[in-house]
């Protein structure tokens, strides 16, 4: 099965925060888990794709780049986006289809925006998705804490679109590149 690791908006300024935004919830654990899964991807010969949001740090400089503590492979494919949805206006879906990708492991920021839309779009685009439950993060909203937002999305997106293609939520320590979707079909 062809698969990829998709790391969304794990950018320096988004993770660390700035004058207007605070640091994402559980930052150190997030970075550690992203690096753990990158290592697993390398060992399994799974390509890594990163998506960067052009709104972060105005699309320039160190703040725009993938966080300096994340060990992005030199051969990682990088897409820049100008919308919440990683698939909108980018070549991401065409790239995944050209590589005959069937399963996407998703990590990154922010949970209720870019992660949620990527999971949902991937499933309706013919991909099985594994969302790394301890591999995405966000900041507090006016209504909910970041921890509540993450828990809610992990619960909601596990088994979401339980039709031909759907999402499951697993943690970074699990064998993510041996998908379990078929056991639910």
Long-range contacts (C-beta under 8 A, 24 or more apart in sequence): 1-102, 1-103, 1-179, 2-99, 2-100, 2-101, 2-102, 2-103, 3-46, 3-101, 3-102, 3-103, 3-104, 3-105, 3-177, 3-179, 4-46, 4-47, 4-48, 4-49, 4-96, 4-99, 4-101, 4-103, 4-104, 4-105, 5-37, 5-38, 5-41, 5-46, 5-47, 5-48, 5-49, 5-104, 5-105, 5-107, 6-49, 6-50, 6-51, 6-86, 6-104, 6-105, 6-106, 6-107, 6-108, 6-118, 7-34, 7-38, 7-48, 7-49, 7-50, 7-51, 7-66, 7-70, 7-72, 7-107, 7-108, 8-50, 8-51, 8-86, 8-106, 8-107, 8-108, 8-109, 8-114, 8-115, 8-118, 9-51, 9-52, 9-53, 9-56, 9-108, 9-109, 9-110, 9-114, 10-34, 10-50, 10-66, 10-67, 10-70, 10-107, 10-108, 10-109, 11-52, 11-53, 11-56, 11-57, 11-63, 11-64, 11-65, 11-66, 11-67, 11-109, 12-57, 12-62, 12-63, 12-64, 12-65, 12-66, 12-67, 12-68, 13-56, 13-57, 13-63, 13-64, 14-53, 14-56, 14-109, 14-110, 15-67, 15-109, 15-137, 16-67, 17-139, 18-57, 18-63, 21-139, 22-139, 22-140, 23-139, 24-109, 24-110, 24-137, 24-138, 24-139, 24-146, 25-137, 25-138, 25-139, 25-140, 25-145, 25-146, 25-147, 25-150, 26-137, 26-146, 26-147, 27-137, 29-134, 30-109, 30-134, 30-135, 30-136, 30-137, 31-67, 31-69, 31-70, 33-107, 33-132, 33-134, 33-135, 33-172, 34-70, 34-107, 34-108, 34-135, 35-69, 35-70, 35-71, 36-172, 36-173, 37-105, 37-107, 37-132, 37-135, 37-172, 37-176, 38-70, 38-71, 38-72, 38-73, 39-71, 40-176, 40-177, 41-73, 41-105, 41-177, 42-73, 44-177, 46-105, 46-177, 47-75, 47-76, 47-77, 47-99, 48-72, 48-73, 48-75, 48-76, 48-77, 49-76, 49-77, 49-78, 49-79, 49-92, 49-95, 49-96, 50-76, 50-77, 50-78, 50-79, 51-78, 51-79, 51-80, 51-81, 51-86, 51-90, 51-92, 51-108, 51-114, 51-118, 52-78, 52-79, 52-80, 52-81, 53-80, 53-81, 53-82, 53-114, 54-80, 54-81, 54-82, 55-82, 84-113, 84-114, 84-117, 85-114, 85-117, 85-118, 85-121, 86-114, 86-117, 86-118, 86-121, 87-118, 87-121, 87-122, 87-125, 93-125, 96-127, 101-127, 102-127, 102-128, 103-127, 103-128, 103-129, 103-130, 103-179, 103-181, 104-128, 104-129, 104-130, 105-129, 105-130, 105-132, 105-176, 105-177, 106-130, 106-131, 106-132, 106-135, 106-136, 107-132, 107-135, 107-136, 108-135, 108-136, 109-136, 109-137, 109-138, 110-136, 110-137, 110-138, 110-139, 111-136, 111-137, 111-138, 111-146, 111-149, 111-150, 111-153, 112-138, 112-141, 112-149, 112-153, 113-138, 115-153, 116-153, 116-157, 119-157, 119-160, 119-167, 120-157, 120-160, 120-161, 122-165, 122-167, 123-160, 123-161, 123-165, 123-166, 123-167, 124-161, 124-165, 125-165, 126-164, 126-165, 127-165, 128-165, 128-166, 128-167, 128-179, 128-181, 129-165, 129-166, 129-167, 129-168, 130-167, 130-168, 130-169, 130-170, 130-176, 130-179, 131-157, 131-158, 131-167, 131-168, 131-169, 131-170, 132-169, 132-170, 132-171, 132-172, 132-176, 133-169, 133-170, 133-171, 134-171, 134-172, 135-171, 135-172, 159-184
